[in-house]
C-alpha cells in the first residue's frame, strides 16, 4: 500500500537510487523521458514508472511542449523533508555535544590511565601459549 501523507511519499520516492539520480539530473533543468533514461540500462516504460512515483510524491511536475512532456524538479517536498530532518539534526548535535563532554571528563588529568605495556603483556598471543608462564617449584 502506498503511503498517504506527503512526507512519507517523499521519503518513499527518495528511497530508490535511480529516482535520486533522476532528481539530481532534474536539478540541472527540465528533461524528457529519453534524456532521463540515457544513463540507465532500462526501458522508457521503467523510467516512466519512476517518474510517476516522483510525480506522486510531488517531486516532479510534467509539462507540455508540443509533443514532448519535459519533467521539472519541484523542490517543495524536499524542503519539507529537510525541515523534518532538521529537527533530528538538533537532537544529534546535542547528543554528540553530551558525548564530547563525557569523553573530556574521562581524559582529565588525575584519572588512572592504562599502562600500554601491561595491556600488551596480557593480550599478546605469546602470553597465552602453554609452557610460557613462569611456574614456581614446590
C-alpha positions in Angstrom: 0.0 0.0 0.0 1.4 3.4 -1.0 2.0 6.0 1.8 -0.7 8.6 2.0 0.9 11.6 3.8 3.2 13.8 1.8 6.3 13.3 3.9 6.0 9.5 3.7 5.5 9.7 -0.1 8.6 11.9 -0.4 10.8 9.5 1.6 9.4 6.5 -0.3 10.3 8.2 -3.6 13.8 9.1 -2.3 14.4 5.5 -1.2 15.3 4.4 -4.7 18.8 5.3 -6.0 17.5 5.6 -9.6 14.9 8.2 -8.6 17.5 10.1 -6.6 19.8 10.2 -9.7 16.8 11.4 -11.8 16.2 14.2 -9.3 19.9 15.1 -9.4 19.6 15.4 -13.2 16.4 17.5 -12.9 18.2 19.9 -10.6 20.2 20.9 -13.7 17.0 21.7 -15.6 14.0 20.1 -17.3 14.5 16.8 -19.1 12.5 14.5 -21.3 12.0 10.8 -20.6 14.7 9.9 -23.1 17.2 12.3 -21.5 16.4 10.9 -18.1 16.7 7.3 -19.4 20.1 7.9 -21.0 22.4 7.0 -18.1 20.4 3.9 -17.1 20.1 0.5 -18.6 16.3 0.4 -18.5 13.3 0.8 -20.8 11.4 4.0 -21.3 8.5 2.3 -19.5 10.6 1.7 -16.4 11.8 5.3 -16.4 8.2 6.5 -16.8 7.2 4.4 -13.8 9.9 6.0 -11.7 8.7 9.4 -12.9 5.1 8.6 -11.9 6.4 7.8 -8.4 8.3 11.1 -8.3 5.2 12.9 -9.6 3.0 11.2 -6.9 5.4 12.5 -4.3 5.2 16.0 -5.7 8.9 16.0 -6.5 8.4 16.3 -10.3 6.0 18.1 -12.5 5.4 17.3 -16.2 4.7 20.0 -18.7 3.7 20.0 -22.3 6.0 21.4 -25.0 4.5 20.4 -28.3 4.8 16.6 -28.4 7.2 16.4 -25.5 6.4 16.3 -21.8 9.5 17.5 -20.1 9.9 16.7 -16.4 10.8 19.5 -14.0 12.0 19.3 -10.4 9.6 20.5 -7.8 11.7 21.3 -4.7 8.9 22.0 -2.1 8.7 18.4 -0.8 12.5 18.3 -0.5 12.3 21.4 1.6 9.6 19.8 3.9 11.7 16.7 4.3 14.8 18.8 5.1 12.9 20.7 7.7 11.7 17.4 9.3 15.2 16.1 9.3 16.5 19.4 10.8 14.6 18.7 14.0 16.6 15.5 14.4 19.8 17.2 13.4 19.5 19.3 16.5 18.9 16.1 18.6 22.1 14.5 17.2 24.1 17.7 17.7 23.0 17.8 21.3 23.8 14.1 21.8 27.3 14.5 20.3 27.9 17.5 22.5 27.0 15.5 25.5 29.2 12.6 24.4 32.1 15.1 23.9 31.6 16.4 27.4 31.6 12.9 28.8 34.8 12.0 26.9 36.5 15.2 28.0 35.7 14.2 31.6 37.3 10.8 31.2 40.6 12.2 29.9 41.0 14.8 32.7 44.4 14.8 34.5 44.4 12.7 37.6 42.4 9.8 36.2 44.3 6.5 36.1 45.3 5.7 32.5 46.0 2.1 31.5 49.7 1.1 31.1 50.1 0.1 27.4 53.0 -2.2 28.2 50.9 -4.1 30.8 48.0 -4.4 28.4 50.3 -5.8 25.7 51.6 -8.4 28.1 48.2 -9.8 28.9 46.7 -9.6 25.4 49.7 -10.8 23.3 49.3 -14.3 21.8 52.6 -15.2 23.4 51.2 -14.6 26.9 48.7 -17.4 26.5 50.9 -20.2 24.9 51.2 -23.3 27.1 54.5 -23.7 28.8 55.4 -20.0 28.6 54.3 -19.0 32.1 56.6 -18.8 35.0 55.9 -21.5 37.5 57.2 -21.9 41.0 58.9 -25.1 42.0 57.3 -26.6 45.1 
